[in-house]
Amino acid sequence: MSFSDTELAVVRTAAEREGMASAAWAGRQVMAVAQHVLVPVSRDAGAVLRELIAARVHLRETVTALRALAAADPPAIALREPAADVVARALDAVARVDAATVAVMRERRPRS
């Protein structure tokens, strides 16, 4: 394998982070790709996957907030405004996950 100076710097940094020699780290990555354990994605797909992860975290937080509202003791009228806000946030999170999922589906290419 050969790398440009920039690519080699990235490989060295990654290898150092994991306490490995550069060649060993690169070899492990090549084998992972060859065995379909690691599937390389474009930079855009990486950004989309990060968005999916962030949206999932947001959804979990929103569900926790909805459960807290449902279990609250105050009268229902006092909960209307906070509940509406939490529901709006949940719907926003669902829309974000949906958009990111569609983007990932478009990025995927069938393998031969």
C-alpha positions, 0 to 999 in steps of 0.5 A, spaced: 500 500 500 502 507 498 499 513 502 500 520 500 503 524 506 497 527 508 494 520 508 500 517 512 499 522 517 492 520 518 494 513 519 499 514 524 495 518 528 490 513 528 495 507 529 498 511 535 491 512 538 490 505 539 497 503 541 499 500 534 504 500 529 502 504 522 502 497 518 499 493 523 493 498 524 492 499 516 493 491 515 487 490 521 483 495 517 484 492 510 482 485 513 476 488 516 473 491 510 475 485 506 471 481 511 465 486 511 466 487 518 468 494 517 464 498 511 467 504 509 462 510 507 463 517 504 464 523 508 457 525 507 455 518 509 459 519 516 456 526 517 449 523 516 450 517 521 453 522 526 446 526 525 442 519 526 446 518 532 445 525 535 437 524 533 437 517 537 440 521 543 435 526 542 429 522 542 431 518 548 431 524 552 424 526 549 421 520 551 424 520 558 421 527 558 414 525 556 414 519 561 416 524 566 410 528 564 405 522 564 407 521 571 406 528 574 401 529 580 399 536 578 393 537 574 392 536 567 391 543 565 398 545 568 401 540 563 398 542 557 404 547 555 410 543 557 407 537 554 405 540 547 413 543 547 415 536 549 411 533 543 413 538 538 420 536 540 419 529 539 416 530 532 422 534 530 426 528 532 422 523 529 423 528 522 430 528 523 431 521 524 427 520 518 431 525 513 437 522 516 435 515 514 433 516 507 439 520 506 443 513 508 439 509 504 440 513 498 448 513 499 448 505 500 450 501 494 448 494 492 454 490 493 456 485 488 
